Amino acid sequence: MPYAIDRHEDLKAAVVHLEGDLDLATAPSARAVLDSLVDTGFTRIVLDLTDVDYMDSSALGLLVWLDRALQSHDGKIVLAAPNRNVRRVLEISRILSVASSMHEERSVEDALAAIEPDHDGAVEEWVEEIVMPADAGHLAATRDRVSAVIEPLGFSSAALFDVKVALGEALANAVRHGSPAVEGAIEVRVHAFSDKVILEIEDAGTGFDGDHSCSDDLYASSGRGIMFMRALMDRVEFASSRTGGTLVTLVKHRTPPEPAA
């Protein structure tokens, strides 16, 4: 299988143009190419599937390997322009639901736009701050309040639900691990930009690095929240907060309106 590669050094991104069948015969050579890219610092990988005609379980194994390889680098995989048959394989496998660093875009151009850094000159429109007591009894009200705040930004109902679930997981982690004492507080900041919304969830706990070593197992007793956050949002980051706790950043891109006919 040919491997034309476009490297974008400034983004630490590489577009790998695949062709033909991605199967037992071709997956090993594709893995070697991808492994080399990751080893040389390219942690944002766009797989251009425009000309891929066939994909089987060997291809899915390749994608699972790449997802795991990039998790420790906070990397990202974008599957660009799969055809109907390839998309059906992806849907049946549910890999986009469980691979935390992976999502799909309609074209290579959309894929590159999705992985651009978020300090890209977009105009910040407004900021909303919400303080929630570190009490699980306040989770539902806070989820609903944030959903109402971002609803006017033009997200689809599905995207709004994605944000609500990811936010809920971040808040639950803050209550469970970050601020276990009820007297603690959790701060939520909603930043609306012209092209995205950024949610910051900050607690005053002991800190958490975002490790989710067991969260890839849907049947594990805990640890699935990080998987959901990464699967539903365009970017997820963990950092130390000002008070020594954890700052979780969730980013969801806004889809531009369709042009008038």
DRENPA-3360 file (N, C-alpha, C; in nm, 2 decimals, always signed):
BEGIN
1 = MPYAIDRH = +0.08/-0.12/+0.00/+0.00/+0.00/+0.00/+0.09/+0.12/+0.00 ~ +0.06/+0.22/-0.09/+0.14/+0.35/-0.09/+0.12/+0.43/+0.04 ~ +0.22/+0.51/+0.08/+0.21/+0.59/+0.19/+0.26/+0.73/+0.16 ~ +0.18/+0.81/+0.10/+0.22/+0.95/+0.08/+0.19/+1.02/+0.22 ~ +0.29/+1.10/+0.26/+0.28/+1.16/+0.40/+0.30/+1.31/+0.38 ~ +0.21/+1.39/+0.44/+0.23/+1.53/+0.45/+0.25/+1.57/+0.59 ~ +0.37/+1.63/+0.62/+0.41/+1.66/+0.76/+0.38/+1.81/+0.79 ~ +0.32/+1.83/+0.90/+0.30/+1.97/+0.95/+0.37/+1.99/+1.08;
9 = EDLKAAVV = +0.49/+2.03/+1.07/+0.58/+2.04/+1.18/+0.52/+2.13/+1.29 ~ +0.46/+2.24/+1.25/+0.41/+2.34/+1.35/+0.30/+2.28/+1.43 ~ +0.22/+2.18/+1.38/+0.11/+2.12/+1.45/+0.15/+1.99/+1.51 ~ +0.28/+1.94/+1.49/+0.32/+1.81/+1.53/+0.22/+1.71/+1.47 ~ +0.18/+1.74/+1.34/+0.08/+1.66/+1.28/+0.13/+1.60/+1.15 ~ +0.08/+1.48/+1.11/+0.11/+1.42/+0.98/-0.02/+1.36/+0.92 ~ -0.03/+1.39/+0.79/-0.14/+1.33/+0.72/-0.09/+1.21/+0.64 ~ -0.14/+1.09/+0.66/-0.10/+0.97/+0.60/-0.21/+0.93/+0.50;
17 = HLEGDLDL = -0.17/+0.94/+0.37/-0.27/+0.91/+0.26/-0.26/+0.76/+0.23 ~ -0.37/+0.69/+0.26/-0.37/+0.54/+0.24/-0.46/+0.51/+0.12 ~ -0.43/+0.40/+0.06/-0.50/+0.36/-0.07/-0.52/+0.21/-0.06 ~ -0.63/+0.17/-0.13/-0.66/+0.03/-0.15/-0.71/-0.04/-0.03 ~ -0.66/-0.16/+0.00/-0.71/-0.24/+0.11/-0.62/-0.23/+0.23 ~ -0.69/-0.22/+0.35/-0.61/-0.21/+0.47/-0.65/-0.34/+0.55 ~ -0.56/-0.44/+0.54/-0.59/-0.58/+0.59/-0.47/-0.64/+0.65 ~ -0.47/-0.77/+0.66/-0.36/-0.85/+0.72/-0.23/-0.83/+0.65;
25 = ATAPSARA = -0.24/-0.81/+0.52/-0.12/-0.80/+0.43/-0.06/-0.66/+0.45 ~ -0.14/-0.56/+0.46/-0.09/-0.42/+0.46/-0.08/-0.35/+0.59 ~ -0.15/-0.40/+0.69/-0.15/-0.34/+0.83/-0.01/-0.33/+0.89 ~ +0.07/-0.44/+0.88/+0.20/-0.43/+0.94/+0.29/-0.31/+0.88 ~ +0.29/-0.29/+0.75/+0.37/-0.19/+0.69/+0.31/-0.05/+0.73 ~ +0.18/-0.04/+0.75/+0.12/+0.08/+0.79/+0.16/+0.11/+0.94 ~ +0.16/+0.01/+1.02/+0.20/+0.03/+1.16/+0.35/+0.08/+1.17 ~ +0.44/+0.02/+1.08/+0.58/+0.07/+1.08/+0.59/+0.21/+1.05;
33 = VLDSLVDT = +0.51/+0.26/+0.95/+0.51/+0.40/+0.91/+0.46/+0.49/+1.03 ~ +0.35/+0.45/+1.09/+0.29/+0.52/+1.20/+0.38/+0.52/+1.32 ~ +0.44/+0.41/+1.35/+0.53/+0.40/+1.46/+0.65/+0.50/+1.45 ~ +0.70/+0.51/+1.33/+0.81/+0.60/+1.30/+0.77/+0.75/+1.32 ~ +0.64/+0.78/+1.27/+0.59/+0.91/+1.29/+0.58/+0.95/+1.44 ~ +0.52/+0.86/+1.52/+0.50/+0.89/+1.66/+0.64/+0.90/+1.73 ~ +0.73/+0.81/+1.69/+0.87/+0.82/+1.76/+0.94/+0.95/+1.73 ~ +0.91/+1.01/+1.61/+0.97/+1.14/+1.58/+0.89/+1.26/+1.61;
41 = GFTRIVLD = +0.79/+1.24/+1.70/+0.72/+1.35/+1.76/+0.59/+1.40/+1.70 ~ +0.55/+1.32/+1.60/+0.42/+1.35/+1.54/+0.31/+1.28/+1.61 ~ +0.24/+1.36/+1.70/+0.14/+1.30/+1.79/+0.00/+1.33/+1.75 ~ -0.02/+1.40/+1.63/-0.15/+1.42/+1.58/-0.15/+1.36/+1.44 ~ -0.22/+1.25/+1.42/-0.22/+1.17/+1.30/-0.35/+1.18/+1.23 ~ -0.35/+1.22/+1.10/-0.47/+1.22/+1.02/-0.45/+1.10/+0.92 ~ -0.54/+1.01/+0.93/-0.54/+0.90/+0.83/-0.64/+0.93/+0.72 ~ -0.59/+0.96/+0.60/-0.68/+0.99/+0.49/-0.73/+0.86/+0.43;
49 = LTDVDYMD = -0.86/+0.84/+0.45/-0.92/+0.71/+0.40/-0.99/+0.73/+0.27 ~ -0.98/+0.84/+0.21/-1.05/+0.87/+0.09/-1.05/+0.75/-0.02 ~ -0.93/+0.70/-0.03/-0.91/+0.60/-0.14/-0.89/+0.46/-0.08 ~ -0.93/+0.44/+0.05/-0.93/+0.30/+0.11/-1.06/+0.24/+0.07 ~ -1.05/+0.12/+0.01/-1.17/+0.05/-0.04/-1.22/-0.06/+0.06 ~ -1.13/-0.11/+0.14/-1.16/-0.23/+0.23/-1.09/-0.21/+0.36 ~ -1.16/-0.25/+0.47/-1.10/-0.25/+0.60/-1.15/-0.37/+0.68 ~ -1.06/-0.44/+0.75/-1.11/-0.56/+0.82/-1.06/-0.55/+0.97;
57 = SSALGLLV = -1.06/-0.66/+1.04/-1.02/-0.66/+1.18/-0.87/-0.63/+1.20 ~ -0.79/-0.66/+1.10/-0.65/-0.63/+1.11/-0.63/-0.47/+1.11 ~ -0.72/-0.41/+1.03/-0.71/-0.26/+1.03/-0.76/-0.20/+1.16 ~ -0.86/-0.27/+1.22/-0.91/-0.22/+1.35/-0.81/-0.24/+1.46 ~ -0.73/-0.35/+1.45/-0.63/-0.38/+1.54/-0.52/-0.27/+1.53 ~ -0.49/-0.23/+1.41/-0.40/-0.12/+1.39/-0.44/+0.01/+1.45 ~ -0.57/+0.04/+1.44/-0.63/+0.16/+1.50/-0.62/+0.16/+1.65 ~ -0.65/+0.04/+1.71/-0.65/+0.03/+1.85/-0.50/+0.05/+1.90;
65 = WLDRALQS = -0.41/-0.01/+1.83/-0.27/+0.01/+1.87/-0.23/+0.15/+1.87 ~ -0.27/+0.22/+1.76/-0.23/+0.37/+1.75/-0.29/+0.45/+1.85 ~ -0.42/+0.42/+1.89/-0.49/+0.49/+2.00/-0.41/+0.48/+2.13 ~ -0.37/+0.36/+2.16/-0.30/+0.33/+2.28/-0.16/+0.40/+2.28 ~ -0.09/+0.40/+2.16/+0.04/+0.46/+2.15/+0.04/+0.61/+2.17 ~ -0.07/+0.67/+2.13/-0.08/+0.82/+2.14/-0.14/+0.87/+2.27 ~ -0.20/+0.78/+2.35/-0.26/+0.82/+2.48/-0.16/+0.89/+2.57 ~ -0.04/+0.83/+2.58/+0.06/+0.88/+2.67/+0.12/+1.01/+2.62;
73 = HDGKIVLA = +0.09/+1.05/+2.50/+0.14/+1.18/+2.44/+0.03/+1.28/+2.43 ~ -0.09/+1.25/+2.49/-0.21/+1.33/+2.47/-0.23/+1.36/+2.32 ~ -0.21/+1.25/+2.24/-0.22/+1.27/+2.09/-0.36/+1.26/+2.04 ~ -0.37/+1.26/+1.91/-0.51/+1.26/+1.85/-0.50/+1.19/+1.71 ~ -0.60/+1.11/+1.68/-0.61/+1.05/+1.55/-0.74/+1.09/+1.49 ~ -0.73/+1.13/+1.36/-0.85/+1.17/+1.29/-0.86/+1.08/+1.17 ~ -0.98/+1.02/+1.15/-1.00/+0.94/+1.03/-1.08/+1.03/+0.94 ~ -1.02/+1.06/+0.82/-1.07/+1.15/+0.73/-1.13/+1.09/+0.61;
81 = APNRNVRR = -1.26/+1.12/+0.58/-1.32/+1.09/+0.46/-1.34/+0.94/+0.43 ~ -1.38/+0.86/+0.53/-1.40/+0.72/+0.49/-1.53/+0.70/+0.40 ~ -1.52/+0.61/+0.31/-1.64/+0.58/+0.23/-1.75/+0.51/+0.30 ~ -1.86/+0.48/+0.24/-1.97/+0.42/+0.31/-1.94/+0.28/+0.37 ~ -1.86/+0.20/+0.29/-1.83/+0.07/+0.34/-1.73/+0.07/+0.45 ~ -1.63/+0.16/+0.44/-1.54/+0.17/+0.55/-1.61/+0.22/+0.68 ~ -1.69/+0.32/+0.66/-1.76/+0.38/+0.77/-1.85/+0.27/+0.84 ~ -1.91/+0.18/+0.76/-1.99/+0.07/+0.82/-1.91/-0.01/+0.91;
89 = VLEISRIL = -1.78/-0.05/+0.87/-1.70/-0.13/+0.95/-1.67/-0.05/+1.08 ~ -1.64/+0.08/+1.07/-1.61/+0.16/+1.19/-1.73/+0.16/+1.28 ~ -1.85/+0.17/+1.23/-1.97/+0.18/+1.31/-2.00/+0.04/+1.38 ~ -1.98/-0.07/+1.31/-2.01/-0.20/+1.36/-1.91/-0.23/+1.48 ~ -1.79/-0.19/+1.46/-1.68/-0.21/+1.56/-1.70/-0.12/+1.68 ~ -1.77/-0.01/+1.66/-1.78/+0.10/+1.77/-1.65/+0.15/+1.82 ~ -1.55/+0.15/+1.73/-1.42/+0.19/+1.77/-1.41/+0.34/+1.80 ~ -1.49/+0.42/+1.73/-1.49/+0.56/+1.76/-1.56/+0.60/+1.89;
97 = SVASSMHE = -1.63/+0.50/+1.95/-1.69/+0.52/+2.08/-1.60/+0.49/+2.19 ~ -1.50/+0.40/+2.17/-1.42/+0.36/+2.28/-1.27/+0.40/+2.26 ~ -1.23/+0.44/+2.14/-1.09/+0.48/+2.12/-1.08/+0.63/+2.16 ~ -1.02/+0.66/+2.28/-1.03/+0.79/+2.34/-0.97/+0.90/+2.26 ~ -0.87/+0.87/+2.17/-0.80/+0.98/+2.10/-0.85/+0.99/+1.96 ~ -0.96/+0.92/+1.92/-0.99/+0.91/+1.78/-1.13/+0.97/+1.75 ~ -1.14/+1.04/+1.63/-1.27/+1.08/+1.58/-1.26/+1.09/+1.43 ~ -1.38/+1.12/+1.37/-1.39/+1.12/+1.22/-1.42/+1.26/+1.17;
105 = ERSVEDAL = -1.37/+1.29/+1.06/-1.40/+1.42/+0.99/-1.43/+1.39/+0.84 ~ -1.51/+1.48/+0.78/-1.55/+1.45/+0.64/-1.44/+1.47/+0.54 ~ -1.34/+1.54/+0.57/-1.23/+1.57/+0.47/-1.10/+1.59/+0.55 ~ -0.99/+1.58/+0.47/-0.86/+1.61/+0.53/-0.85/+1.75/+0.58 ~ -0.91/+1.84/+0.51/-0.91/+1.98/+0.55/-0.98/+2.00/+0.68 ~ -1.10/+1.94/+0.70/-1.17/+1.94/+0.83/-1.09/+1.88/+0.94 ~ -1.02/+1.77/+0.91/-0.93/+1.70/+1.00/-0.82/+1.79/+1.05 ~ -0.75/+1.86/+0.96/-0.65/+1.95/+1.00/-0.70/+2.07/+1.09;
113 = AAIEPDHD = -0.82/+2.12/+1.05/-0.87/+2.23/+1.13/-0.91/+2.18/+1.27 ~ -0.95/+2.06/+1.28/-0.99/+2.01/+1.41/-0.87/+1.99/+1.51 ~ -0.75/+1.97/+1.46/-0.64/+1.94/+1.54/-0.55/+2.07/+1.56 ~ -0.59/+2.18/+1.50/-0.51/+2.30/+1.52/-0.52/+2.34/+1.67 ~ -0.41/+2.40/+1.72/-0.41/+2.45/+1.86/-0.52/+2.55/+1.88 ~ -0.57/+2.55/+2.00/-0.69/+2.64/+2.03/-0.65/+2.78/+2.05 ~ -0.52/+2.82/+2.06/-0.49/+2.96/+2.07/-0.46/+3.01/+1.93 ~ -0.56/+3.00/+1.84/-0.54/+3.03/+1.70/-0.60/+3.16/+1.66;
121 = GAVEEWVE = -0.62/+3.25/+1.75/-0.67/+3.38/+1.72/-0.82/+3.39/+1.72 ~ -0.89/+3.28/+1.75/-1.03/+3.29/+1.76/-1.08/+3.39/+1.87 ~ -1.19/+3.46/+1.84/-1.24/+3.57/+1.92/-1.32/+3.51/+2.04 ~ -1.28/+3.54/+2.16/-1.35/+3.50/+2.28/-1.48/+3.59/+2.29 ~ -1.59/+3.53/+2.30/-1.72/+3.61/+2.30/-1.77/+3.64/+2.44 ~ -1.75/+3.55/+2.53/-1.79/+3.57/+2.66/-1.74/+3.46/+2.76 ~ -1.75/+3.49/+2.89/-1.71/+3.39/+2.99/-1.81/+3.38/+3.10 ~ -1.85/+3.26/+3.13/-1.95/+3.24/+3.24/-1.88/+3.16/+3.35;
129 = EIVMPADA = -1.89/+3.20/+3.48/-1.83/+3.13/+3.59/-1.94/+3.08/+3.68 ~ -1.93/+2.95/+3.72/-2.02/+2.88/+3.80/-1.94/+2.81/+3.92 ~ -1.99/+2.83/+4.04/-1.93/+2.76/+4.15/-2.02/+2.66/+4.21 ~ -1.98/+2.54/+4.22/-2.06/+2.43/+4.26/-2.01/+2.37/+4.39 ~ -2.09/+2.35/+4.49/-2.04/+2.28/+4.61/-2.00/+2.14/+4.57 ~ -1.89/+2.09/+4.64/-1.84/+1.95/+4.61/-1.93/+1.85/+4.67 ~ -2.05/+1.84/+4.62/-2.16/+1.76/+4.67/-2.23/+1.69/+4.55 ~ -2.24/+1.56/+4.54/-2.30/+1.50/+4.43/-2.44/+1.54/+4.41;
137 = GHLAATRD = -2.51/+1.59/+4.51/-2.64/+1.63/+4.50/-2.66/+1.76/+4.40 ~ -2.55/+1.82/+4.37/-2.55/+1.94/+4.29/-2.51/+1.91/+4.14 ~ -2.48/+1.79/+4.11/-2.43/+1.75/+3.98/-2.53/+1.78/+3.87 ~ -2.66/+1.74/+3.89/-2.76/+1.75/+3.79/-2.79/+1.90/+3.76 ~ -2.80/+1.98/+3.86/-2.83/+2.12/+3.84/-2.72/+2.19/+3.77 ~ -2.59/+2.15/+3.80/-2.48/+2.22/+3.73/-2.47/+2.18/+3.59 ~ -2.49/+2.05/+3.56/-2.49/+2.00/+3.42/-2.60/+2.08/+3.34 ~ -2.72/+2.09/+3.40/-2.83/+2.16/+3.33/-2.80/+2.30/+3.31;
145 = RVSAVIEP = -2.74/+2.37/+3.41/-2.71/+2.51/+3.40/-2.61/+2.54/+3.29 ~ -2.50/+2.46/+3.28/-2.40/+2.47/+3.18/-2.46/+2.45/+3.04 ~ -2.54/+2.34/+3.03/-2.61/+2.31/+2.90/-2.69/+2.43/+2.85 ~ -2.76/+2.50/+2.95/-2.85/+2.61/+2.91/-2.76/+2.73/+2.87 ~ -2.64/+2.74/+2.93/-2.55/+2.85/+2.89/-2.50/+2.84/+2.75 ~ -2.46/+2.72/+2.71/-2.40/+2.70/+2.58/-2.50/+2.67/+2.47 ~ -2.63/+2.64/+2.50/-2.73/+2.61/+2.40/-2.74/+2.72/+2.29 ~ -2.73/+2.85/+2.32/-2.74/+2.95/+2.22/-2.62/+2.95/+2.12;
153 = LGFSSAAL = -2.52/+2.87/+2.14/-2.40/+2.88/+2.06/-2.42/+2.80/+1.93 ~ -2.53/+2.73/+1.91/-2.56/+2.67/+1.78/-2.52/+2.52/+1.77 ~ -2.48/+2.46/+1.88/-2.45/+2.32/+1.88/-2.57/+2.23/+1.85 ~ -2.55/+2.12/+1.78/-2.66/+2.03/+1.76/-2.70/+1.97/+1.89 ~ -2.82/+1.90/+1.89/-2.86/+1.84/+2.02/-2.77/+1.73/+2.06 ~ -2.71/+1.66/+1.96/-2.62/+1.55/+1.99/-2.49/+1.61/+2.05 ~ -2.44/+1.72/+1.99/-2.32/+1.78/+2.04/-2.34/+1.84/+2.18 ~ -2.46/+1.89/+2.21/-2.49/+1.94/+2.34/-2.49/+1.83/+2.44;
161 = FDVKVALG = -2.54/+1.71/+2.40/-2.54/+1.60/+2.49/-2.40/+1.55/+2.52 ~ -2.32/+1.55/+2.41/-2.18/+1.51/+2.43/-2.11/+1.60/+2.54 ~ -2.13/+1.73/+2.52/-2.07/+1.82/+2.62/-2.13/+1.79/+2.76 ~ -2.25/+1.77/+2.77/-2.32/+1.75/+2.90/-2.26/+1.62/+2.97 ~ -2.24/+1.52/+2.89/-2.19/+1.39/+2.95/-2.04/+1.41/+2.99 ~ -1.96/+1.47/+2.90/-1.82/+1.50/+2.93/-1.81/+1.58/+3.06 ~ -1.89/+1.69/+3.06/-1.88/+1.78/+3.18/-1.92/+1.70/+3.30 ~ -2.03/+1.62/+3.29/-2.07/+1.54/+3.41/-1.97/+1.45/+3.46;
169 = EALANAVR = -1.89/+1.39/+3.37/-1.78/+1.30/+3.41/-1.67/+1.38/+3.49 ~ -1.64/+1.50/+3.43/-1.54/+1.58/+3.50/-1.58/+1.63/+3.63 ~ -1.71/+1.67/+3.64/-1.76/+1.71/+3.77/-1.77/+1.59/+3.87 ~ -1.81/+1.48/+3.83/-1.81/+1.36/+3.91/-1.68/+1.33/+3.97 ~ -1.57/+1.33/+3.88/-1.44/+1.31/+3.92/-1.39/+1.41/+4.03 ~ -1.43/+1.53/+4.01/-1.39/+1.64/+4.10/-1.46/+1.61/+4.24 ~ -1.58/+1.57/+4.24/-1.65/+1.54/+4.36/-1.59/+1.41/+4.43 ~ -1.56/+1.31/+4.35/-1.52/+1.18/+4.40/-1.37/+1.19/+4.44;
177 = HGSPAVEG = -1.29/+1.25/+4.36/-1.14/+1.25/+4.39/-1.09/+1.38/+4.43 ~ -1.13/+1.49/+4.36/-1.07/+1.62/+4.38/-1.11/+1.69/+4.50 ~ -1.24/+1.69/+4.53/-1.30/+1.77/+4.64/-1.39/+1.68/+4.72 ~ -1.33/+1.57/+4.79/-1.42/+1.48/+4.86/-1.49/+1.54/+4.98 ~ -1.44/+1.65/+5.03/-1.51/+1.71/+5.14/-1.62/+1.80/+5.09 ~ -1.74/+1.79/+5.15/-1.86/+1.86/+5.10/-1.84/+2.01/+5.11 ~ -1.76/+2.06/+5.21/-1.74/+2.20/+5.22/-1.65/+2.26/+5.11 ~ -1.59/+2.17/+5.03/-1.51/+2.22/+4.92/-1.59/+2.27/+4.81;
185 = AIEVRVHA = -1.53/+2.34/+4.71/-1.60/+2.40/+4.60/-1.53/+2.36/+4.47 ~ -1.61/+2.35/+4.36/-1.57/+2.32/+4.23/-1.60/+2.44/+4.14 ~ -1.51/+2.49/+4.07/-1.53/+2.61/+3.98/-1.54/+2.56/+3.84 ~ -1.64/+2.61/+3.77/-1.66/+2.58/+3.63/-1.66/+2.71/+3.55 ~ -1.57/+2.72/+3.45/-1.57/+2.84/+3.37/-1.60/+2.80/+3.22 ~ -1.69/+2.87/+3.16/-1.73/+2.84/+3.03/-1.68/+2.96/+2.94 ~ -1.59/+2.93/+2.85/-1.54/+3.03/+2.76/-1.60/+3.00/+2.62 ~ -1.67/+3.10/+2.57/-1.73/+3.09/+2.43/-1.64/+3.16/+2.33;
193 = FSDKVILE = -1.60/+3.09/+2.23/-1.52/+3.15/+2.12/-1.60/+3.14/+2.00 ~ -1.55/+3.21/+1.89/-1.62/+3.21/+1.77/-1.62/+3.07/+1.70 ~ -1.53/+2.99/+1.74/-1.52/+2.86/+1.67/-1.53/+2.74/+1.77 ~ -1.55/+2.76/+1.90/-1.54/+2.65/+1.99/-1.60/+2.70/+2.13 ~ -1.62/+2.61/+2.22/-1.64/+2.64/+2.36/-1.54/+2.56/+2.44 ~ -1.49/+2.63/+2.54/-1.39/+2.57/+2.63/-1.45/+2.57/+2.77 ~ -1.45/+2.45/+2.83/-1.50/+2.43/+2.97/-1.38/+2.41/+3.06 ~ -1.36/+2.48/+3.17/-1.26/+2.45/+3.27/-1.32/+2.41/+3.40;
201 = IEDAGTGF = -1.29/+2.30/+3.45/-1.34/+2.25/+3.58/-1.22/+2.24/+3.67 ~ -1.23/+2.31/+3.78/-1.12/+2.32/+3.87/-1.16/+2.29/+4.01 ~ -1.08/+2.19/+4.07/-1.12/+2.15/+4.21/-1.00/+2.18/+4.30 ~ -1.02/+2.16/+4.43/-0.91/+2.19/+4.53/-0.86/+2.07/+4.60 ~ -0.86/+1.96/+4.52/-0.82/+1.83/+4.58/-0.67/+1.82/+4.58 ~ -0.62/+1.69/+4.57/-0.48/+1.66/+4.58/-0.41/+1.65/+4.45 ~ -0.49/+1.66/+4.34/-0.43/+1.65/+4.20/-0.45/+1.52/+4.14 ~ -0.46/+1.52/+4.00/-0.49/+1.40/+3.92/-0.43/+1.43/+3.79;
209 = DGDHSCSD = -0.36/+1.33/+3.73/-0.29/+1.35/+3.61/-0.36/+1.30/+3.48 ~ -0.49/+1.25/+3.50/-0.56/+1.21/+3.39/-0.53/+1.07/+3.35 ~ -0.45/+0.99/+3.42/-0.43/+0.85/+3.39/-0.56/+0.77/+3.39 ~ -0.58/+0.69/+3.29/-0.70/+0.61/+3.28/-0.67/+0.47/+3.23 ~ -0.57/+0.41/+3.31/-0.52/+0.29/+3.27/-0.62/+0.18/+3.26 ~ -0.73/+0.19/+3.33/-0.83/+0.08/+3.33/-0.96/+0.13/+3.26 ~ -0.96/+0.25/+3.20/-1.09/+0.30/+3.15/-1.12/+0.25/+3.01 ~ -1.02/+0.18/+2.94/-1.06/+0.13/+2.81/-1.14/+0.00/+2.83;
217 = DLYASSGR = -1.16/-0.05/+2.95/-1.24/-0.17/+2.97/-1.38/-0.12/+3.01 ~ -1.48/-0.14/+2.92/-1.61/-0.09/+2.95/-1.67/-0.16/+3.07 ~ -1.62/-0.28/+3.11/-1.68/-0.36/+3.21/-1.60/-0.34/+3.34 ~ -1.50/-0.25/+3.34/-1.43/-0.23/+3.47/-1.52/-0.16/+3.57 ~ -1.49/-0.18/+3.70/-1.58/-0.12/+3.80/-1.57/+0.03/+3.81 ~ -1.46/+0.09/+3.76/-1.45/+0.23/+3.76/-1.35/+0.27/+3.65 ~ -1.33/+0.40/+3.63/-1.23/+0.45/+3.54/-1.28/+0.48/+3.40 ~ -1.41/+0.47/+3.37/-1.45/+0.49/+3.23/-1.47/+0.64/+3.20;
225 = GIMFMRAL = -1.48/+0.73/+3.30/-1.51/+0.87/+3.28/-1.41/+0.94/+3.18 ~ -1.28/+0.91/+3.20/-1.18/+0.97/+3.11/-1.20/+0.93/+2.97 ~ -1.24/+0.80/+2.95/-1.26/+0.75/+2.82/-1.38/+0.82/+2.75 ~ -1.49/+0.85/+2.83/-1.60/+0.92/+2.77/-1.56/+1.06/+2.74 ~ -1.49/+1.13/+2.83/-1.45/+1.27/+2.80/-1.37/+1.28/+2.67 ~ -1.27/+1.19/+2.65/-1.19/+1.20/+2.53/-1.27/+1.16/+2.41 ~ -1.36/+1.06/+2.42/-1.44/+1.02/+2.31/-1.54/+1.13/+2.26 ~ -1.59/+1.21/+2.36/-1.70/+1.30/+2.32/-1.65/+1.44/+2.29;
233 = MDRVEFAS = -1.53/+1.48/+2.34/-1.48/+1.61/+2.32/-1.37/+1.61/+2.22 ~ -1.34/+1.73/+2.16/-1.23/+1.74/+2.06/-1.09/+1.75/+2.13 ~ -1.09/+1.80/+2.25/-0.96/+1.80/+2.33/-0.99/+1.79/+2.48 ~ -0.91/+1.71/+2.55/-0.92/+1.70/+2.69/-0.78/+1.71/+2.75 ~ -0.77/+1.80/+2.85/-0.64/+1.82/+2.91/-0.65/+1.82/+3.06 ~ -0.55/+1.77/+3.13/-0.54/+1.77/+3.28/-0.42/+1.85/+3.32 ~ -0.43/+1.94/+3.42/-0.32/+2.01/+3.47/-0.34/+2.04/+3.62 ~ -0.24/+2.08/+3.69/-0.25/+2.12/+3.83/-0.32/+2.26/+3.84;
241 = SRTGGTLV = -0.41/+2.27/+3.93/-0.49/+2.39/+3.95/-0.40/+2.49/+4.04 ~ -0.45/+2.61/+4.05/-0.38/+2.71/+4.13/-0.37/+2.67/+4.28 ~ -0.47/+2.59/+4.32/-0.47/+2.55/+4.47/-0.41/+2.41/+4.49 ~ -0.35/+2.35/+4.39/-0.29/+2.22/+4.40/-0.38/+2.11/+4.37 ~ -0.50/+2.14/+4.33/-0.59/+2.04/+4.28/-0.58/+2.01/+4.13 ~ -0.69/+1.98/+4.07/-0.68/+1.95/+3.92/-0.76/+2.05/+3.84 ~ -0.71/+2.09/+3.73/-0.78/+2.17/+3.63/-0.80/+2.08/+3.51 ~ -0.93/+2.06/+3.47/-0.97/+1.98/+3.35/-1.02/+2.08/+3.25;
249 = TLVKHRTP = -0.96/+2.07/+3.13/-1.00/+2.15/+3.02/-1.07/+2.07/+2.91 ~ -1.19/+2.10/+2.88/-1.27/+2.03/+2.77/-1.30/+2.13/+2.66 ~ -1.27/+2.08/+2.54/-1.29/+2.17/+2.42/-1.38/+2.10/+2.32 ~ -1.48/+2.18/+2.27/-1.57/+2.13/+2.17/-1.58/+2.23/+2.06 ~ -1.55/+2.19/+1.94/-1.56/+2.29/+1.83/-1.70/+2.31/+1.78 ~ -1.72/+2.44/+1.75/-1.86/+2.47/+1.69/-1.86/+2.45/+1.54 ~ -1.96/+2.39/+1.49/-1.98/+2.37/+1.35/-2.03/+2.49/+1.28 ~ -1.97/+2.54/+1.18/-2.02/+2.66/+1.12/-2.15/+2.64/+1.05;
257 = PEPAA = -2.24/+2.73/+1.05/-2.37/+2.71/+0.98/-2.36/+2.68/+0.84 ~ -2.45/+2.60/+0.79/-2.46/+2.57/+0.64/-2.49/+2.70/+0.56 ~ -2.42/+2.72/+0.45/-2.45/+2.84/+0.37/-2.59/+2.84/+0.31 ~ -2.64/+2.95/+0.30/-2.78/+2.96/+0.25/-2.78/+2.92/+0.10 ~ -2.89/+2.85/+0.07/-2.90/+2.80/-0.07/-2.93/+2.91/-0.17;
% end
